[in-house]
Amino acid sequence: MELHEVVWINAPSYDELGVKHIWPLMKSDPDFMKYFPDKMAKGRLPDRTYFWNVLNTYDNDYAEKLIKHAHEQWNSGTGQLQEEKTILVSQTWEERLMKLPFISCKYSDGSHIIRKTW
């Protein structure tokens, strides 16, 4: 494949889009695998950028569907990733935390300070 034929892509860095998750699905496709070495060291995976550029060039629709699905899961309130990142807090701890001011280093104007509303 010549460089001008590559359909470049910058896939989001979501865990489910990692090469370790998609590589096993693509290894059985001989047309896809002709762009990769016949043998790789045990436990080694292709470079992420190269892998996604080849996948996007080889099957643009499939790459877009994978990214769209991952994006929807990442941004949905019911997605698996959201469940894994949710922290459950007891009412007692919630009350304690709400009493304390929160100042983020990301914002310097203080407009985001959490205030007790109850």
Backbone as a ProteinNet text record, in pm:
[ID]
protein_1_A
[PRIMARY]
MELHEVVWINAPSYDELGVKHIWPLMKSDPDFMKYFPDKMAKGRLPDRTYFWNVLNTYDNDYAEKLIKHAHEQWNSGTGQLQEEKTILVSQTWEERLMKLPFISCKYSDGSHIIRKTW
[TERTIARY]
86.3	0	91	61.4	139.3	84.1	169.4	134.3	14.9	3.1	-109.4	-242.8	-239.2	-361.5	-415.7	-334.6	-374.3	-484.2	-589.1	-697	-665.3	-605.8	-555.5	-669	-641.5	-740.2	-666.3	-730.1	-678.2	-785.1	-775.9	-877.4	-867.1	-980.9	-978.3	-906.2	-852.4	-775.3	-863.3	-973.2	-1059.9	-1000.4	-1014.4	-957	-1011.1	-1140.3	-1198.8	-1152.9	-1088.1	-1033.4	-884.7	-833.2	-692.9	-664.9	-544.5	-503.8	-520.2	-497	-506.9	-647.9	-750.1	-887.7	-929.5	-877.8	-923.9	-831.4	-706.1	-610	-655.1	-701.3	-746.2	-861.3	-944.1	-1056.8	-1010.5	-901.1	-855.5	-750	-690.3	-581.8	-627	-754.4	-803.7	-833.7	-818.8	-846.3	-715.6	-695.4	-567.6	-540.6	-644.3	-623.9	-575.7	-625.8	-582.2	-440.2	-413.2	-285.5	-166.8	-191.9	-78.5	-2.7	-57.7	9	86.6	94.3	162.9	262.2	362.8	460.2	394.2	450.2	396.6	407.6	517.5	537.7	576.6	523.6	560.1	606.1	688.8	734.8	614.2	625.6	515.6	477.7	348.4	298.5	310.2	368.2	384.5	263.2	230.1	118.9	169.5	100.1	140.4	125.3	197	184.8	40.1	-11.9	-153.5	-187.4	-106.3	-133.8	-132	-30.5	-21.2	-140.8	-175.1	-287.1	-416	-445.8	-571.1	-571.5	-457.4	-452.9	-474.6	-416.8	-438.8	-584.1	-638.6	-778.2	-873	-849.5	-936.2	-925	-806.4	-788.1	-851.6	-831.9	-882.5	-1035	-1092.2	-1237.9	-1284.6	-1304.9	-1342.7	-1472.6	-1570.6	-1700.8	-1686.7	-1608.3	-1589	-1517.2	-1413.6	-1339.6	-1431.2	-1511.7	-1603.6	-1708.5	-1759	-1856.8	-1795.5	-1672.2	-1604.7	-1588.3	-1544.7	-1523.2	-1655.7	-1757.4	-1888.6	-1944.5	-1934.9	-1985.5	-1909.1	-1778.1	-1697.4	-1730.5	-1748.5	-1782.5	-1917.9	-2015.1	-2147.3	-2139.2	-2061.8	-2045.3	-1973.5	-1875	-1796.5	-1881.2	-1970.9	-2049	-2186.7	-2225.1	-2357.8	-2350.2	-2457.1	-2462.8	-2478.8	-2512.2	-2534.4	-2426.5	-2325.2	-2220.9	-2136.6	-2070.4	-1987.1	-1874.5	-1813.1	-1705	-1754.1	-1873.9	-1929.7	-1953	-2001.1	-2024	-1893.5	-1788.7	-1659.9	-1600.9	-1631.5	-1573.6	-1662.4	-1779.7	-1871.4	-1826.3	-1829.1	-1792.5	-1918.7	-1949.5	-2064.6	-2021.9	-2099.8	-2067.6	-2188.1	-2162.7	-2272.1	-2322.5	-2441.9	-2501.6	-2413.2	-2355.8	-2268.8	-2148.3	-2083.5	-1966.9	-2005.5	-2120.2	-2165.4	-2182.8	-2243.9	-2261.7	-2127.9	-2032.9	-1899.9	-1830.3	-1838.2	-1772	-1835.6	-1964.9	-2034	-2004.3	-1959.4	-1923.7	-1791	-1708.3	-1575.4	-1578	-1506	-1497.1	-1407.1	-1441.4	-1361.6	-1309.3	-1178.3	-1117.4	-1028.6	-1063.5	-989.1	-874.9	-763.4	-651.9	-678.6	-780.3	-812.2	-878.4	-953.9	-1022.3	-969.7	-935.3	-877.7	-976.8	-1094.6	-1187.2	-1276.6	-1277.4	-1355.2	-1503.6	-1546.7	-1689	-1745	-1661.6	-1704.3	-1709.3	-1690.8	-1685.9	-1817.7	-1807.6	-1927.3	-1982.7	-2109.4	-2174.1	-2285.9	-2304.2	-2410.3	-2543.9	-2633.8	-2761.9	-2877.1	-2854.1	-2963.3	-2944.4
-117.1	0	123.5	214.2	337.3	438	527.5	622	709.3	746.3	831.8	756.2	623.7	543.7	528.2	562.3	544.9	644.4	593.6	679.1	701.9	816.6	847.5	863.8	822.7	834.6	857.4	928.9	949.2	895	766.4	701.1	751.9	773.6	816.8	714.4	761.4	674.3	604.5	549.5	472.6	333.7	278.6	147.3	40	43.9	-59.1	-47.9	60.6	76	42.2	-9.4	-48.1	-163	-166.7	-272	-409.4	-417.5	-548.3	-606.1	-522.3	-571.4	-602.8	-527.5	-542.8	-632.9	-637.7	-722	-866.8	-931	-1070.8	-1088.5	-988.3	-996.8	-989.4	-918.2	-894.7	-995.9	-1069.3	-1162.3	-1273.8	-1304.1	-1412.9	-1367.6	-1239.3	-1186.5	-1178.8	-1270.4	-1273.7	-1148	-1085.2	-963	-848.2	-841	-739.1	-768.8	-894.5	-934.7	-921.6	-902.2	-888.2	-756.9	-666.5	-540.3	-547.7	-666.6	-687.6	-801.6	-805.4	-915.5	-1051	-1154.9	-1290.3	-1335	-1300.3	-1337.3	-1214.1	-1210.1	-1102.6	-1168.2	-1098.7	-1151.7	-1177.8	-1279.2	-1316.9	-1198.8	-1168.6	-1060	-922.4	-912.7	-784.5	-756.8	-629.2	-585.6	-481.7	-463	-358.5	-219.7	-126	13.8	59.7	131.6	172.8	259.4	358.8	449.5	374.1	290.3	211.8	118.2	49.1	-44.7	24.9	138.8	207.1	266.2	312.7	363.7	250.3	134.3	19.7	-24.8	-36	-79	18.9	146.9	247.9	244.8	218.9	209.5	82.2	-26.9	-157	-165.4	-117.8	-126	-3.3	104	231.5	222.5	151.3	140.1	71.2	-35.7	-109.8	-23.1	48.2	135.5	244.7	303.3	408.4	353.7	233.6	173.2	144.7	94.1	68.2	197	302.1	430.1	489.3	482.5	536.1	461.9	328.9	250.7	284.2	292.1	324.1	463.8	557.2	694.6	699.5	626.5	622.5	559.5	452.2	388	480.6	550.1	639.1	754.4	804.7	922.9	892.4	765.9	734.3	717.1	748.1	731.1	586.9	500.5	359.4	268.2	325.3	243.4	173.1	67.6	-11.5	72.5	158	241.1	336.8	390.1	480.8	407.5	284.9	206.3	178.1	150.9	121.9	245	363.4	485.8	552.3	497.2	555.5	521.3	621.3	601.3	615.6	514	518.8	577.8	673.4	743.4	735.1	704.6	698.8	840.7	849.1	978.8	1056.1	986.7	1051.7	1115.4	1040.8	1095.3	1206.3	1194	1299.9	1429.6	1421.5	1540.9	1600.5	1516.9	1565.4	1633.5	1570.3	1625.9	1757	1766.2	1887.8	2006.5	1981.8	2090.2	2154.6	2082.4	2131.5	2203.5	2315.7	2382.3	2302.1	2301	2232.2	2335.3	2343.6	2437.3	2358.1	2359.6	2285.9	2371.8	2309.6	2384.5	2416.1	2353.2	2377.6	2514.4	2556.6	2684.2	2774.5	2895.1	2983.3	3087.2	3099.6	3204	3163.4	3036.1	2990.6	2975.7	2986.5	2979.1	2837.9	2741.1	2601.9	2546.5	2629.5	2581.1	2513.8	2393.7	2317.7	2380.7	2404	2464.1	2372.2	2370.9	2290.2	2356.1	2279.4	2335.5	2284.5	2197.4	2144.8	2172.2
0	0	0	-87.5	-93.7	7.4	49.8	154.5	117.5	-7.7	-47.5	-46.6	-36.4	-30.6	111.1	209.6	349.7	385.4	447	497.8	645.9	673.8	807.1	906.9	1029.3	1136.7	1268.4	1356.1	1491.4	1585.8	1616.6	1699.4	1843.2	1908.9	2049.1	2136.7	2245.9	2335.7	2437.7	2394.5	2483.5	2501	2619.2	2648.3	2554.5	2524.6	2439.3	2293.8	2257.7	2122.9	2119.5	2228.1	2232.7	2138.4	2087.8	1994.4	2059.3	2190	2256.3	2249.3	2231.4	2222.4	2078.1	1983.1	1845.1	1762.9	1799.3	1727.4	1714.9	1824.5	1811.3	1712.7	1698	1604.6	1458.9	1436.1	1299.9	1253.5	1346.5	1310.5	1217.2	1214.8	1129.6	986.7	958.2	824.8	745	648.7	576	493.2	438.9	360.9	449.3	569.8	665	714	739.9	798.7	703	575.1	483.1	504.6	585.1	617	748.8	806.5	934.3	920.6	1007.6	1000.4	1024	963.2	981.5	1126.7	1189.7	1329.4	1408.8	1529.3	1621.8	1750.6	1824.6	1952.3	2042.7	2125.4	2213.5	2302.9	2304.9	2387.3	2323	2205.9	2136.9	2048.4	2038.9	1954.8	1856.1	1746.4	1651.6	1713.5	1656.5	1697.2	1677.8	1776.6	1775.7	1654.8	1626.8	1514.6	1382.2	1363.1	1240.4	1227.5	1336.7	1335.3	1292.5	1354.5	1323	1182.6	1134.2	996.6	895.8	923.1	834	841.5	961.1	976.1	907.2	924.6	863.2	711.3	660.4	515.3	461.1	533.4	490.6	498.8	609.5	628.9	707.1	634.2	694.5	772.1	719.6	787.6	923.2	926.4	1051.3	1155.5	1112.7	1204	1259.7	1173.4	1218.6	1315.2	1288.7	1379.4	1516.1	1518.1	1645.6	1726.1	1659.4	1727.3	1773.2	1689.8	1727.3	1848.3	1847.3	1959.4	2087.6	2078.5	2196.6	2248.4	2156.6	2196.3	2266.8	2215.6	2279.1	2418	2430.9	2560.9	2659.6	2610.3	2695.6	2748.3	2664.1	2700.6	2756.6	2759.5	2812.5	2962.9	3029.4	3173.6	3214.7	3120.8	3153.7	3097.9	3033.9	2974.8	3079.9	3036.7	3126.8	3185.1	3104.4	3155.5	3263.2	3243.1	3342.4	3473.8	3466	3587.1	3659.8	3583.6	3645.5	3713.4	3663.4	3718.1	3822.3	3846.4	3943.6	4084.4	4170.1	4309.5	4392.9	4471.2	4558.9	4692.2	4739.2	4862.9	4955.9	5081.3	5178.3	5206.7	5259.9	5291.8	5390.1	5487.3	5585.3	5518.6	5428.3	5360.5	5263.2	5201.3	5111.1	5187.8	5305.7	5387.6	5428	5466.8	5504.5	5386.4	5271.4	5154	5108.4	5118.4	5075	5166.3	5288.1	5379.8	5342.1	5269.1	5233.7	5099.8	5088.8	4958.3	4865.1	4740.5	4641	4542.8	4532.6	4440.6	4346.5	4220.7	4120.1	4067.9	4042.2	3984.7	3837.7	3779.4	3639.5	3621.4	3720.2	3712.7	3823	3789.4	3890	3941.1	3880.7	3922.1	4038.8	4076.2	4191.1	4164.3	4039.6	4007.7	4020.3	4039.2	4043.2	4184.1	4285.3	4423.5	4458.9	4511.9	4552.2	4678.4	4680.8	4797.5	4845.7	4972.5	5030.4	4998	4937	4895.2	4978	5078.2	5156.8	5299.8
[MASK]
++++++++++++++++++++++++++++++++++++++++++++++++++++++++++++++++++++++++++++++++++++++++++++++++++++++++++++++++++++++

